[in-house]
Amino acid sequence: MAMIRGIIFFSYMFTITIVLGAVLWPFLFGGVRGARVSAKIWCHALLFGLRWLTGIRTNIEGRENIPQGAALIAANHQSMWETLFLFHLLPAPVFVLKQELIQVPIIGSWLRSTGAIEIDRSAGIRAIRKLNDDAAERIRQGAQVVIFPEGTRRPVGSETSLQPGVAAIYKSAGAPCTPAAHDSGRHWIHPGPAKSSGVITIRFLPAIPTGLDKRSFLSKLDIAITNARPDLSHSTSKQAAGKQAAGKPAANAQSAPIQAQGTRGNAITSTDTTHERVAQAPETKMGTTS
């Protein structure tokens, strides 16, 4: 059944992309703002279809932590869902993308027009410098720069594994970093078209302030995302605090409890376009979109 739902949804996605591409192309003459509006319409249409064709709904926790101004957002990466949802949700999203995605017909042109930052991994250090400069420039313009610091999609339940490039962006951008964690891979199954009905939970955590050194920043980000991921058991999440003993980046001994206190006990209204619920939040090389 999950496979049938997925095939129906991808047929819908292909059709709606062609139709909206033909209808909305004049928005591209409106510059970044026009392209962003048209892309949000496309994302909304796909999320609407996902809700009604596959039964996949969304639960948002920590809505008060969603940045409305210039910021860096770092999220774990399991499927295409988080790209669609974050673009739909954020007021001025800019994504860090692999160059291959920019080359996809129709979608690639729209992504470039929205101000997306592309990275050519074959260009080495030049690409990293350009990425840092571009991210800093977008943040100066008031955008929310979204990066998936694991660098590629990771299986549900796998250990969080951050690439250090996100720390360079954090430093050059000079903006706070909002961690986000979700379990989209449980329902938007990768690889393949299968879609399993249910609720995807995404949690936005308190922003990590500017001014931290590379090691401290990566530690805090790693622990924040790991402890908040809905696809990890409570016992597995706590392992993040023990990474220092294993020789991996970790925050000081108080980092995990501090992060957990930041999200414990808050009653947060969570919504999608067709679904509302009240949720109780529990404790809680270069990244790109793939």
RAFENLIN-V860643 format. One record per residue. N is the residue number from 0. RES is the residue in one small letter. OMEGA is omega in radians with two decimals (* if undefined). NEAR is the number of other ideal C-beta (glycine too) atoms within 10 Angstrom. Layout:
n: [N:N]
res: [RES:RES]
omega: [OMEGA:OMEGA]
near: [NEAR:NEAR]
//
This chain:
n: [0:1:2:3:4:5:6:7:8:9:10:11:12:13:14:15:16:17:18:19:20:21:22:23:24:25:26:27:28:29:30:31:32:33:34:35:36:37:38:39:40:41:42:43:44:45:46:47:48:49:50:51:52:53:54:55:56:57:58:59:60:61:62:63:64:65:66:67:68:69:70:71:72:73:74:75:76:77:78:79:80:81:82:83:84:85:86:87:88:89:90:91:92:93:94:95:96:97:98:99:100:101:102:103:104:105:106:107:108:109:110:111:112:113:114:115:116:117:118:119:120:121:122:123:124:125:126:127:128:129:130:131:132:133:134:135:136:137:138:139:140:141:142:143:144:145:146:147:148:149:150:151:152:153:154:155:156:157:158:159:160:161:162:163:164:165:166:167:168:169:170:171:172:173:174:175:176:177:178:179:180:181:182:183:184:185:186:187:188:189:190:191:192:193:194:195:196:197:198:199:200:201:202:203:204:205:206:207:208:209:210:211:212:213:214:215:216:217:218:219:220:221:222:223:224:225:226:227:228:229:230:231:232:233:234:235:236:237:238:239:240:241:242:243:244:245:246:247:248:249:250:251:252:253:254:255:256:257:258:259:260:261:262:263:264:265:266:267:268:269:270:271:272:273:274:275:276:277:278:279:280:281:282:283:284:285:286:287:288:289]
res: [m:a:m:i:r:g:i:i:f:f:s:y:m:f:t:i:t:i:v:l:g:a:v:l:w:p:f:l:f:g:g:v:r:g:a:r:v:s:a:k:i:w:c:h:a:l:l:f:g:l:r:w:l:t:g:i:r:t:n:i:e:g:r:e:n:i:p:q:g:a:a:l:i:a:a:n:h:q:s:m:w:e:t:l:f:l:f:h:l:l:p:a:p:v:f:v:l:k:q:e:l:i:q:v:p:i:i:g:s:w:l:r:s:t:g:a:i:e:i:d:r:s:a:g:i:r:a:i:r:k:l:n:d:d:a:a:e:r:i:r:q:g:a:q:v:v:i:f:p:e:g:t:r:r:p:v:g:s:e:t:s:l:q:p:g:v:a:a:i:y:k:s:a:g:a:p:c:t:p:a:a:h:d:s:g:r:h:w:i:h:p:g:p:a:k:s:s:g:v:i:t:i:r:f:l:p:a:i:p:t:g:l:d:k:r:s:f:l:s:k:l:d:i:a:i:t:n:a:r:p:d:l:s:h:s:t:s:k:q:a:a:g:k:q:a:a:g:k:p:a:a:n:a:q:s:a:p:i:q:a:q:g:t:r:g:n:a:i:t:s:t:d:t:t:h:e:r:v:a:q:a:p:e:t:k:m:g:t:t:s]
omega: [3.12:3.12:3.13:3.09:-3.11:3.13:3.11:-3.13:-3.12:3.03:3.09:-3.12:3.13:-3.11:-3.09:3.10:3.11:-3.09:-3.11:3.07:3.13:-3.07:-2.97:-3.06:3.10:3.12:-3.13:3.10:3.11:3.11:-3.09:-3.11:3.13:3.12:-3.14:3.11:-3.12:3.12:3.09:3.08:3.11:3.14:3.12:-3.14:3.13:3.12:3.05:3.10:3.12:3.14:-3.00:-3.13:-3.08:-3.13:3.12:-3.13:-3.07:3.07:-3.12:3.04:-3.12:-3.10:-3.13:3.14:-3.14:-3.09:3.09:3.11:-3.09:-3.10:2.97:3.11:-3.13:-3.08:2.98:-2.98:-3.14:-3.07:3.08:-3.04:-3.05:3.07:3.12:-3.02:-3.12:3.09:3.12:-2.99:-3.00:-3.11:-3.10:-3.04:3.00:-3.08:2.97:-2.97:2.94:-3.10:-3.13:-3.13:3.13:-3.10:3.11:-3.12:3.12:-3.09:-3.12:3.13:3.14:3.14:3.13:-3.11:3.13:-3.14:-3.14:-3.14:-3.14:-3.14:3.06:-3.04:-3.12:-3.07:3.06:-3.03:3.10:-3.13:-3.14:3.12:3.13:3.11:-3.14:3.14:-3.13:3.14:3.12:3.13:3.13:3.14:3.05:3.12:3.08:-3.09:2.96:-3.12:-3.08:3.10:3.03:-2.94:3.04:3.04:3.14:3.10:-3.13:-3.13:3.05:3.09:-3.14:-3.12:3.04:-3.10:-3.06:2.99:-3.01:-3.11:-3.14:3.12:3.11:3.10:3.12:-3.11:-3.08:-3.10:-3.14:-3.13:3.08:-3.12:3.11:3.07:3.06:-3.10:-3.07:3.12:-3.04:-3.09:3.08:-3.01:3.00:-2.95:3.14:-0.03:3.11:-3.08:-3.00:3.08:-3.14:-3.09:-3.13:-3.06:2.99:3.10:3.04:-3.09:3.05:-3.04:3.09:-3.06:2.99:-3.05:3.10:2.98:3.13:3.03:-3.03:-3.07:-3.13:-3.14:-3.13:3.12:-3.13:-3.12:3.13:-3.11:-3.13:-3.11:-3.10:-3.10:-3.10:-3.06:-3.13:-3.10:3.10:3.10:-3.13:-3.12:3.10:-3.12:-3.11:-3.14:3.13:-3.11:-3.13:-3.09:-3.13:-3.14:-3.14:3.11:3.11:-3.14:3.08:3.11:3.09:-2.97:-3.10:-3.01:-3.10:3.10:3.13:-3.14:-3.12:3.14:-3.12:-3.09:-3.07:2.94:3.13:3.06:-2.98:3.08:-3.10:-3.04:2.75:-3.02:-3.07:-2.93:3.09:3.08:3.07:-3.05:3.05:-3.05:3.10:3.07:-3.10:*:3.03:-3.14:3.10:2.94:3.11:*]
near: [10:15:13:12:19:19:13:15:21:14:13:18:19:10:11:15:17:11:12:19:16:9:11:17:14:9:19:16:9:13:11:17:12:16:23:23:13:22:23:17:15:22:18:14:18:21:22:16:19:25:17:13:18:23:14:24:22:25:22:21:25:24:15:8:18:18:18:10:12:18:21:28:24:28:26:28:25:27:21:16:24:23:22:21:23:22:23:21:19:21:13:20:23:26:23:25:22:17:15:13:18:18:12:11:8:14:15:17:15:23:23:17:19:22:21:25:26:22:21:14:14:8:13:9:7:10:17:18:13:15:23:18:13:20:24:17:16:24:21:12:12:12:25:25:29:26:28:28:30:24:21:14:19:18:10:17:14:15:15:22:14:24:17:15:21:25:21:16:26:27:16:18:22:13:25:18:27:22:29:23:26:29:24:28:23:19:24:23:18:18:7:9:18:18:26:17:14:14:18:24:23:26:29:25:25:18:18:20:11:14:11:18:10:14:13:17:24:22:24:24:25:25:28:32:27:26:29:30:24:20:20:23:10:9:7:14:24:16:15:26:22:11:19:16:8:8:7:15:19:22:24:11:9:9:20:25:14:14:27:19:12:18:22:13:9:14:9:19:11:21:14:21:12:11:12:10:14:10:17:10:20:17:17:26:13:19:23:26:25:16]
//
